[in-house]
Amino acid sequence: MWKTILRRLILMIPQVIILSILIFVLAKMMPGDPFTGLINPNTDPARIEELKKAAGLYDPWYQQYFRWVGNALHGDFGNSYTYKYDVATVIGQRIGNTVRLAIVSVILTYALAIPLGLYAGRYQNSWFDKVVVVYNFVSFAIPTFVLGLIMLFFFGYTLHWFPTSGSVSTDATPGTIGYFFSQMYYVLLPSIVQALLGTAVTIQYLRSEVIDAKQMDYVRTARSKGVPTSKVFNRHIFRNASLPIASTLGYEITGLISGSVMIEIIFNYPGIGNLFVTSINQRDYSVITALTLIFGIATLVGTLLSDIIMSIVDPRIRIQ
């Protein structure tokens, strides 16, 4: 397996190169620039031209690209035109919040989806199954911003159970256990919203697989031998039914890192999704290209993680 993983990592190198070229070219094709009308409406046009030349915006695109790649390999993505300091610092201050949001969301998603999908498939056509199916339809149909605003208004502004913005209390002291619990308190409501909306596909996959697995010959054979029903479901049906979930787990983890934009905006949560939207509005090309590259690499890593998880769940499956 380790040789295969190494091979996949080597294969990712040309993919990352192609991705970086596409990101850089598309960013340069965006209308406007970080200087025109965004520093100060009264800035002298001659001064703006000087800034553009100093930033190398008039150099040939390939020179700009190789300069950007060379610096990026050393961890230097340039300076943010909006925040006035280096991009790595800007992203580093926020990426921890997004990773925390992604991890808590994944845990809550599967903690909710796995038992619902299992029991709905096991007790097909029961009242419990019908309730789960209705819940599935609602969670799949409702837009993220609608549920987010409802939860924010009800639990944040009406009941005051959760904070309505930010990632940690201003009174918390960094490095203490209280600081950690404050961070978890602030991330809980956005994670719940994201988990409620993320369970639909997993529940449907798991429910369908359990229903199909109950009709398989190996299940009938196990039952005919007197194997307890709970053991049949836990050791046979669930293991096989979990394969579709395992195949997408890597994408779920890395996808949430780049796919929490709407949640972060609704809850004013200072993550890289929120930063990405702000950077687009401000034409902050240095931040845009760096974040898009991170999102693309996260997707490639998600593919690798999914293959590894699949091979762990089912030893018969090996990455070829």
C-alpha positions as CSV (number, residue, x, y, z in Angstrom):
1,M,0.0,0.0,0.0
2,W,2.8,2.4,0.8
3,K,4.3,2.1,-2.7
4,T,0.9,2.9,-4.1
5,I,0.5,5.9,-1.9
6,L,3.9,7.2,-2.9
7,R,3.0,6.6,-6.6
8,R,-0.2,8.6,-6.1
9,L,1.7,11.4,-4.5
10,I,4.1,11.6,-7.4
11,L,1.1,11.6,-9.8
12,M,-0.2,14.6,-7.9
13,I,2.8,16.7,-8.9
14,P,1.7,17.4,-12.5
15,Q,-1.9,17.8,-11.4
16,V,-0.8,20.5,-8.9
17,I,1.3,22.2,-11.7
18,I,-1.7,22.3,-14.1
19,L,-3.9,23.5,-11.3
20,S,-1.6,26.3,-10.4
21,I,-1.4,27.5,-14.0
22,L,-5.2,27.5,-14.4
23,I,-5.6,29.4,-11.1
24,F,-3.0,32.0,-11.9
25,V,-4.3,32.7,-15.5
26,L,-8.0,32.8,-14.3
27,A,-7.0,35.2,-11.5
28,K,-5.3,37.5,-14.0
29,M,-8.4,37.4,-16.2
30,M,-10.6,38.8,-13.4
31,P,-11.8,42.3,-14.0
32,G,-10.2,45.1,-12.1
33,D,-7.1,45.0,-10.0
34,P,-6.2,45.5,-6.3
35,F,-5.1,49.1,-6.9
36,T,-7.7,50.8,-9.1
37,G,-10.2,52.5,-6.9
38,L,-9.7,50.3,-3.9
39,I,-6.9,52.0,-2.0
40,N,-8.4,55.4,-2.0
41,P,-10.8,56.9,-4.6
42,N,-8.7,60.1,-4.5
43,T,-5.4,58.5,-5.1
44,D,-3.4,60.0,-7.9
45,P,-3.6,57.8,-11.1
46,A,0.2,58.2,-11.6
47,R,0.7,56.8,-8.1
48,I,-1.5,53.8,-8.9
49,E,0.6,53.1,-12.0
50,E,3.8,53.2,-9.9
51,L,2.3,50.7,-7.5
52,K,1.3,48.4,-10.4
53,K,4.8,48.5,-11.9
54,A,6.3,47.9,-8.4
55,A,4.1,44.9,-8.0
56,G,5.1,43.5,-11.4
57,L,1.6,43.6,-12.8
58,Y,3.0,44.7,-16.2
59,D,5.5,41.9,-16.5
60,P,4.7,39.0,-18.9
61,W,2.3,36.5,-17.4
62,Y,4.7,33.7,-17.4
63,Q,7.3,35.7,-15.5
64,Q,4.7,36.6,-13.0
65,Y,3.7,32.9,-12.7
66,F,7.2,31.5,-12.2
67,R,7.9,34.3,-9.7
68,W,4.7,33.4,-7.8
69,V,5.5,29.6,-7.9
70,G,9.1,30.1,-6.8
71,N,8.0,32.2,-3.9
72,A,5.1,29.8,-3.0
73,L,7.6,26.9,-2.8
74,H,9.3,28.9,0.0
75,G,6.0,29.6,1.7
76,D,5.8,33.1,0.4
77,F,2.5,33.9,-1.4
78,G,3.2,37.6,-1.5
79,N,1.5,40.3,0.6
80,S,-2.2,40.9,0.9
81,Y,-3.2,44.2,-0.6
82,T,-6.2,44.4,1.8
83,Y,-4.6,43.4,5.1
84,K,-1.2,44.9,4.4
85,Y,0.9,41.9,5.5
86,D,1.9,38.5,4.1
87,V,-0.7,36.1,2.8
88,A,0.7,33.1,4.8
89,T,0.0,35.0,8.0
90,V,-3.5,36.1,6.9
91,I,-4.4,32.5,6.0
92,G,-2.7,31.0,9.0
93,Q,-4.8,33.2,11.3
94,R,-8.0,31.7,9.9
95,I,-7.3,28.2,8.6
96,G,-7.4,26.8,12.1
97,N,-11.0,28.0,12.5
98,T,-12.1,26.4,9.3
99,V,-10.3,23.1,10.1
100,R,-12.0,23.1,13.5
101,L,-15.4,23.7,11.9
102,A,-14.8,20.9,9.4
103,I,-13.8,18.4,12.0
104,V,-16.7,19.1,14.3
105,S,-19.1,19.1,11.3
106,V,-17.9,15.7,10.1
107,I,-18.1,14.2,13.6
108,L,-21.7,15.5,14.1
109,T,-22.7,14.5,10.5
110,Y,-21.7,10.8,10.9
111,A,-22.8,10.6,14.5
112,L,-26.3,11.5,13.2
113,A,-26.3,9.9,9.8
114,I,-25.0,6.5,10.6
115,P,-27.5,5.4,13.2
116,L,-30.4,7.0,11.3
117,G,-29.4,5.3,8.1
118,L,-28.8,1.9,9.7
119,Y,-32.0,1.8,11.7
120,A,-34.1,3.2,8.8
121,G,-32.8,0.4,6.5
122,R,-33.1,-2.3,9.2
123,Y,-36.7,-1.4,10.1
124,Q,-37.8,-0.5,6.6
125,N,-41.4,0.9,6.2
126,S,-41.7,1.4,10.0
127,W,-42.7,4.7,11.5
128,F,-39.1,5.4,12.3
129,D,-38.1,4.8,8.7
130,K,-40.8,7.1,7.4
131,V,-39.7,9.9,9.8
132,V,-36.1,9.5,8.6
133,V,-37.2,9.7,4.9
134,V,-39.2,12.9,5.6
135,Y,-36.2,14.4,7.4
136,N,-34.0,13.4,4.6
137,F,-36.1,15.1,2.0
138,V,-36.3,18.3,4.1
139,S,-32.6,18.4,4.8
140,F,-31.8,17.8,1.2
141,A,-34.2,20.5,-0.1
142,I,-33.7,23.3,2.3
143,P,-31.0,25.8,1.2
144,T,-28.0,26.4,3.5
145,F,-28.6,30.1,4.0
146,V,-32.3,29.5,4.9
147,L,-31.5,27.0,7.7
148,G,-28.5,29.0,8.8
149,L,-30.5,32.2,9.2
150,I,-33.3,30.4,11.0
151,M,-31.0,28.7,13.5
152,L,-29.0,31.9,14.0
153,F,-32.2,33.9,14.7
154,F,-33.8,31.3,17.0
155,F,-30.8,30.0,18.9
156,G,-28.6,33.1,18.7
157,Y,-30.8,36.2,18.8
158,T,-34.0,34.8,20.4
159,L,-32.8,32.2,23.0
160,H,-29.2,33.6,23.3
161,W,-27.9,30.0,23.6
162,F,-25.1,30.5,21.1
163,P,-22.9,33.5,20.0
164,T,-23.9,35.1,16.7
165,S,-20.5,35.9,15.3
166,G,-16.8,35.3,15.9
167,S,-14.7,32.2,16.8
168,V,-13.8,32.8,20.4
169,S,-14.7,35.0,23.3
170,T,-12.7,38.2,23.7
171,D,-12.3,37.3,27.5
172,A,-10.7,34.0,26.9
173,T,-7.0,33.7,27.5
174,P,-5.0,31.9,24.7
175,G,-3.4,28.7,25.6
176,T,-5.8,27.9,28.5
177,I,-8.5,25.1,28.6
178,G,-11.1,27.9,28.8
179,Y,-9.9,29.2,25.5
180,F,-10.4,25.8,23.9
181,F,-13.9,25.4,25.3
182,S,-14.7,28.9,24.1
183,Q,-13.6,28.0,20.6
184,M,-15.8,24.8,20.7
185,Y,-18.8,26.8,22.0
186,Y,-18.5,29.3,19.1
187,V,-18.1,26.6,16.5
188,L,-21.0,24.4,17.7
189,L,-24.0,26.1,16.1
190,P,-22.4,26.5,12.6
191,S,-21.3,22.9,12.8
192,I,-24.8,21.7,13.8
193,V,-26.3,23.6,10.8
194,Q,-23.7,22.1,8.5
195,A,-24.2,18.6,9.9
196,L,-28.0,18.7,9.6
197,L,-27.6,19.6,5.9
198,G,-24.8,17.1,5.3
199,T,-26.6,14.0,6.5
200,A,-29.0,13.5,3.5
201,V,-26.6,11.8,1.1
202,T,-25.0,9.6,3.8
203,I,-28.4,8.5,5.2
204,Q,-29.8,7.7,1.8
205,Y,-26.7,5.7,0.8
206,L,-26.6,3.7,4.1
207,R,-30.4,3.1,4.1
208,S,-30.4,1.8,0.5
209,E,-27.3,-0.4,1.1
210,V,-28.8,-1.9,4.2
211,I,-32.1,-2.7,2.4
212,D,-30.2,-4.3,-0.5
213,A,-27.8,-6.2,1.8
214,K,-30.7,-7.8,3.8
215,Q,-31.6,-9.7,0.6
216,M,-28.1,-11.0,-0.1
217,D,-27.3,-14.7,0.1
218,Y,-24.6,-14.3,2.7
219,V,-27.1,-12.7,5.1
220,R,-29.6,-15.5,4.5
221,T,-26.9,-18.1,5.1
222,A,-25.9,-16.4,8.4
223,R,-29.5,-16.3,9.6
224,S,-30.1,-19.9,8.7
225,K,-27.1,-20.8,10.8
226,G,-28.7,-19.1,13.8
227,V,-26.4,-16.1,13.9
228,P,-28.1,-13.4,16.1
229,T,-29.8,-10.6,14.1
230,S,-27.7,-7.9,15.8
231,K,-24.5,-9.7,15.0
232,V,-25.6,-10.1,11.3
233,F,-26.2,-6.4,11.1
234,N,-23.1,-5.3,12.9
235,R,-20.5,-7.7,11.4
236,H,-21.9,-8.3,7.9
237,I,-24.5,-5.9,6.7
238,F,-23.0,-2.7,8.2
239,R,-19.5,-3.5,7.0
240,N,-20.6,-3.9,3.4
241,A,-23.1,-1.1,3.5
242,S,-20.4,1.3,4.8
243,L,-18.3,1.0,1.7
244,P,-20.0,3.9,-0.2
245,I,-19.6,6.1,2.8
246,A,-15.9,5.2,3.1
247,S,-15.4,6.0,-0.5
248,T,-16.5,9.6,0.1
249,L,-15.2,10.2,3.6
250,G,-12.0,11.8,2.3
251,Y,-13.9,14.1,0.1
252,E,-16.2,15.0,3.0
253,I,-13.3,16.0,5.3
254,T,-11.3,18.0,2.7
255,G,-14.5,19.3,1.0
256,L,-15.7,21.0,4.2
257,I,-12.4,22.9,4.4
258,S,-13.2,24.6,1.1
259,G,-17.0,24.3,1.2
260,S,-17.9,26.2,4.4
261,V,-18.2,29.6,2.7
262,M,-21.9,30.1,3.1
263,I,-21.9,28.9,6.8
264,E,-18.9,31.2,7.6
265,I,-20.6,34.2,6.0
266,I,-24.0,33.6,7.7
267,F,-22.4,33.2,11.2
268,N,-19.6,35.8,10.5
269,Y,-17.2,33.1,11.3
270,P,-13.6,34.1,10.6
271,G,-12.5,31.2,8.5
272,I,-10.8,30.9,5.1
273,G,-14.2,30.6,3.3
274,N,-15.1,34.0,4.6
275,L,-11.7,35.3,3.7
276,F,-12.0,34.0,0.2
277,V,-15.2,35.9,-0.5
278,T,-13.7,39.1,1.0
279,S,-10.6,38.7,-1.1
280,I,-12.7,38.4,-4.3
281,N,-14.6,41.5,-3.5
282,Q,-11.4,43.4,-2.8
283,R,-9.6,42.0,-5.8
284,D,-6.9,40.7,-3.5
285,Y,-5.2,38.4,-6.0
286,S,-2.4,37.2,-3.7
287,V,-5.0,35.8,-1.3
288,I,-7.3,34.5,-4.0
289,T,-4.6,32.5,-5.8
290,A,-3.2,31.1,-2.5
291,L,-6.6,30.0,-1.2
292,T,-7.8,28.5,-4.5
293,L,-4.5,26.5,-4.7
294,I,-5.2,25.3,-1.2
295,F,-8.7,24.3,-2.1
296,G,-7.5,22.4,-5.2
297,I,-4.8,20.5,-3.3
298,A,-7.3,19.7,-0.6
299,T,-9.5,18.0,-3.2
300,L,-6.6,16.0,-4.5
301,V,-5.7,14.9,-1.0
302,G,-9.3,14.0,-0.4
303,T,-9.1,11.6,-3.4
304,L,-6.1,9.9,-1.8
305,L,-7.7,9.7,1.6
306,S,-10.8,8.1,0.2
307,D,-8.8,5.4,-1.5
308,I,-6.8,4.7,1.7
309,I,-10.0,4.6,3.8
310,M,-11.6,2.2,1.3
311,S,-8.7,-0.2,1.6
312,I,-8.9,-0.1,5.4
313,V,-12.6,-0.7,5.6
314,D,-12.5,-3.6,3.1
315,P,-9.1,-5.4,2.9
316,R,-10.2,-7.0,-0.4
317,I,-10.0,-3.6,-2.0
318,R,-6.5,-2.5,-2.8
319,I,-5.4,0.7,-4.6
320,Q,-4.1,-0.4,-8.0
